[in-house]
Amino acid sequence: MKKKQWQGWGPDEQAEQHYLVQPRALAGGGDVRHVSEFLRASGWRDKSKTGGPLRMESPDRTVRIAYDPYVLPGGWTIHGHADGANGEWSAHLGQQTPAEIVAGLTDALTRPRSAHAPNVWAPLQEQNWHTRFEGQDYMATSPDGTAWMQYRQSPDGAAMWWTGAQDKQGNGWTANFTPNTPMHLVQAFSTELASPDPVMRPRGRVPHSAQIRTWSVSVKPSQLSAWQQARITAARAATWARNSARSTRPRTSARPYTPAGGARTRR
């Protein structure tokens, strides 16, 4: 996972069998590069060591992301430092959390925050998730009952976001976000969690579950590479636009006047 640039899946143009999987929450972890290559194209630093877990750091060094498949239970850890608006926060996502859903949160870390007030539940309700109170907790469940999102409060007053997906065989994942996690990030995650769009998995990487639906598709390696490259190109373009806007922003305060003959003195 060390700093090797994305090169696609190789030059072989023989079509390969893949599967579209629905619901996406039960599709398995997928390709970690879906997350890491977008971050790298957005200017994030790759801090990974050869042969070790993925570790990335935001350009301003306020957020760190790690993916470690070599320990149990393994998975994603995202940690944000305290700033003026938010306290320190963290998110932990299980190893089988689909990369496309993880990217909902991590992609949002690269974009400016919207001026609109975030609403974690809105994307779920738009997809007909069932929302309700359960005691002091607020809960949303997908129409098929396999995925959930919950704001939990313990008797001692501690609170957190808890989410995940599980089939009838017990296969799945869970994730949690500390209460200081910026709400727009949790909403970005819930948007991808609730999306009805299927995700693609190669043959041999489709979970064995009676609760998923699959469609077989033939895909050339160059097509897969082009799709991934389009995502990377979009990240680079957005990063360039933001950096250009910052560099051309007019000064908000005038420079002090200094006479040509030297420093101005006060009498």
C-alpha positions in Angstrom: 0.0 0.0 0.0 3.0 2.3 -0.1 3.2 5.2 -2.5 2.6 3.4 -5.7 0.5 5.2 -8.2 -2.6 3.6 -9.6 -1.9 1.7 -12.8 -5.2 -0.1 -13.4 -5.5 -3.9 -13.4 -3.0 -4.6 -16.2 -2.9 -4.7 -20.0 -4.9 -7.9 -20.6 -8.0 -6.9 -22.5 -9.9 -10.2 -22.0 -13.3 -9.5 -20.4 -13.6 -10.7 -16.8 -16.6 -11.7 -14.9 -17.9 -9.3 -12.2 -21.1 -9.0 -10.3 -23.3 -6.1 -9.4 -24.4 -6.6 -5.8 -27.4 -5.3 -4.0 -28.0 -4.2 -1.3 -24.6 -2.5 -1.2 -24.3 -2.7 2.6 -23.9 -6.5 2.3 -21.4 -6.5 -0.6 -18.3 -6.9 1.5 -15.3 -4.6 1.9 -14.3 -4.2 -1.8 -11.2 -2.4 -3.1 -9.5 -0.2 -0.5 -8.0 1.8 -3.4 -11.5 3.3 -4.0 -10.8 5.3 -0.9 -7.0 5.7 -0.8 -6.5 6.8 -4.5 -9.2 9.5 -4.2 -7.5 10.9 -1.0 -4.1 10.8 -2.7 -5.4 12.7 -5.7 -6.9 15.2 -3.3 -3.5 16.0 -1.8 -3.5 13.7 1.2 -0.1 12.3 2.3 0.5 8.5 2.2 2.2 7.6 5.5 2.0 3.8 4.9 5.0 1.6 5.4 5.9 -1.1 2.9 3.9 -4.2 3.7 2.0 -2.5 6.5 -1.4 -1.1 6.9 -2.7 1.9 5.0 -2.1 5.2 6.7 -3.0 8.6 5.3 -3.0 12.2 6.6 -4.9 15.3 5.4 -2.9 18.2 3.9 -3.4 20.3 7.1 -2.5 17.3 9.3 -5.8 17.5 11.3 -7.2 14.1 10.1 -5.6 10.7 9.9 -7.1 7.6 8.3 -5.8 4.0 8.8 -7.0 0.7 7.3 -5.5 -2.3 9.0 -6.5 -5.8 7.8 -3.7 -7.6 9.7 -5.3 -7.4 13.1 -8.6 -8.6 14.6 -11.2 -7.3 14.2 -9.3 -5.0 11.7 -10.9 -2.3 9.6 -10.9 1.5 9.3 -10.0 4.1 12.0 -10.5 7.8 11.2 -9.3 10.4 13.8 -9.9 14.1 13.7 -8.1 16.7 15.9 -10.1 19.3 17.8 -10.6 22.6 16.0 -12.6 25.7 16.7 -15.9 24.2 15.8 -15.5 20.6 17.0 -13.8 18.6 19.7 -11.6 15.6 18.9 -13.5 12.9 17.2 -13.1 9.4 15.8 -14.8 6.8 13.7 -14.2 3.0 13.6 -15.6 1.0 10.7 -15.4 -2.8 10.4 -13.3 -4.5 7.8 -16.3 -5.6 5.8 -17.7 -2.1 5.5 -18.0 -1.6 1.8 -15.3 0.8 0.5 -18.0 2.7 -1.4 -19.8 3.5 1.9 -16.5 4.4 3.6 -15.8 6.8 0.8 -19.0 8.6 1.6 -17.3 9.9 4.7 -13.7 10.1 3.5 -14.6 11.9 0.2 -16.5 14.5 2.3 -13.3 15.2 4.2 -11.7 16.6 1.0 -14.6 19.0 0.2 -15.6 22.3 1.8 -18.5 22.0 4.3 -21.9 22.9 2.9 -23.6 26.0 4.3 -26.8 23.9 4.8 -27.4 22.3 8.2 -26.7 18.6 8.0 -29.4 16.0 8.6 -28.2 12.4 9.1 -31.7 11.0 8.8 -32.8 12.7 5.6 -31.0 10.4 3.1 -32.3 7.4 4.9 -35.9 8.6 5.0 -35.7 9.5 1.2 -35.0 5.8 0.6 -37.9 4.7 2.8 -35.9 3.6 5.8 -38.1 3.1 8.9 -37.2 5.7 11.6 -38.4 5.6 15.2 -37.5 6.1 18.8 -36.4 3.1 20.8 -36.4 4.4 24.4 -33.9 7.3 24.4 -32.3 6.1 21.2 -33.3 7.1 17.7 -33.2 4.3 15.0 -33.4 3.9 11.3 -33.7 0.5 9.6 -33.5 -0.3 5.9 -36.6 -1.6 4.2 -35.2 -5.1 4.0 -34.1 -5.0 7.6 -30.4 -5.7 6.9 -28.9 -2.3 7.7 -29.4 0.2 10.5 -28.3 3.6 11.8 -28.8 4.5 15.4 -28.0 7.4 17.7 -27.4 5.7 21.1 -27.3 7.2 24.6 -26.2 5.1 27.5 -27.5 5.6 31.1 -24.4 7.5 32.1 -25.1 10.1 29.4 -22.4 8.9 26.8 -23.6 9.0 23.2 -22.5 7.7 19.9 -23.6 6.9 16.4 -23.9 3.2 15.8 -24.5 1.7 12.3 -24.0 -1.5 10.4 -25.4 -4.3 8.3 -26.0 -8.0 8.9 -27.6 -10.9 7.0 -29.5 -13.8 8.6 -26.2 -15.9 8.7 -24.6 -13.2 10.9 -22.2 -11.9 8.3 -21.7 -8.2 8.1 -20.1 -5.2 9.8 -20.6 -2.5 12.4 -19.3 1.0 12.7 -19.4 3.8 15.3 -18.8 7.5 15.4 -18.1 9.5 18.5 -20.6 12.3 19.2 -18.2 15.0 18.2 -17.9 13.6 14.7 -19.0 16.5 12.4 -22.5 15.9 11.4 -21.9 16.6 7.7 -19.5 13.6 7.7 -22.1 11.3 9.3 -24.7 12.5 6.8 -22.3 11.8 3.9 -21.8 8.3 5.3 -25.6 7.7 5.7 -26.2 8.9 2.1 -23.9 6.2 0.7 -25.3 3.6 3.2 -28.8 4.3 2.0 -28.0 4.5 -1.7 -30.0 1.9 -3.7 -27.3 1.7 -6.4 -25.5 -1.7 -6.5 -21.7 -2.0 -6.2 -19.4 -4.1 -8.3 -17.4 -7.0 -7.0 -15.1 -9.4 -9.0 -15.8 -13.1 -9.2 -14.7 -14.8 -6.0 -15.3 -11.7 -3.9 -19.0 -11.8 -3.6 -20.2 -12.7 -0.1 -22.2 -15.9 0.3 -25.5 -14.5 1.5 -29.1 -15.4 0.8 -30.1 -11.8 1.2 -28.1 -10.3 -1.6 -29.1 -10.0 -5.3 -26.4 -10.3 -8.0 -26.2 -9.6 -11.7 -23.3 -11.0 -13.8 -21.5 -8.5 -16.0 -18.4 -8.8 -18.2 -15.9 -6.0 -17.8 -12.6 -5.3 -19.5 -9.6 -4.3 -17.3 -9.3 -1.1 -19.3 -12.9 -0.2 -18.4 -12.2 -0.7 -14.7 -9.1 1.4 -15.0 -11.0 4.1 -16.8 -13.7 4.3 -14.2 -11.2 4.5 -11.4 -9.2 7.1 -13.3 -12.3 9.3 -13.8 -12.8 9.3 -10.1 -9.1 10.3 -9.6 -9.3 13.0 -12.3 -12.3 14.5 -10.6 -10.5 14.6 -7.3 -7.5 16.3 -8.8 -9.6 18.9 -10.6 -11.5 19.7 -7.5 -8.3 20.1 -5.5 -6.8 22.3 -8.2 -9.9 24.5 -8.2 -9.8 24.9 -4.4 -6.1 25.7 -4.4 -6.5 28.2 -7.2 -9.4 30.0 -5.5 -7.3 30.3 -2.3 -4.3 31.7 -4.2 -6.3 34.3 -6.1 -8.5 35.4 -3.1 -8.1 39.2 -2.6 -6.5 40.5 0.6 -9.1 41.5 3.2 -6.9 44.2 4.8 -4.8 46.9 3.2 -1.1 47.0 3.7 0.1 49.9 5.9 1.3 53.0 4.0 5.0 53.5 3.9 6.5 56.6 2.3 9.2 56.1 -0.3 11.8 57.6 1.9 11.6 54.9 4.5 9.5 54.0 7.5 6.8 56.3 8.6 7.5 57.9 12.0 4.9 59.2 14.4 5.2 62.7 15.9 
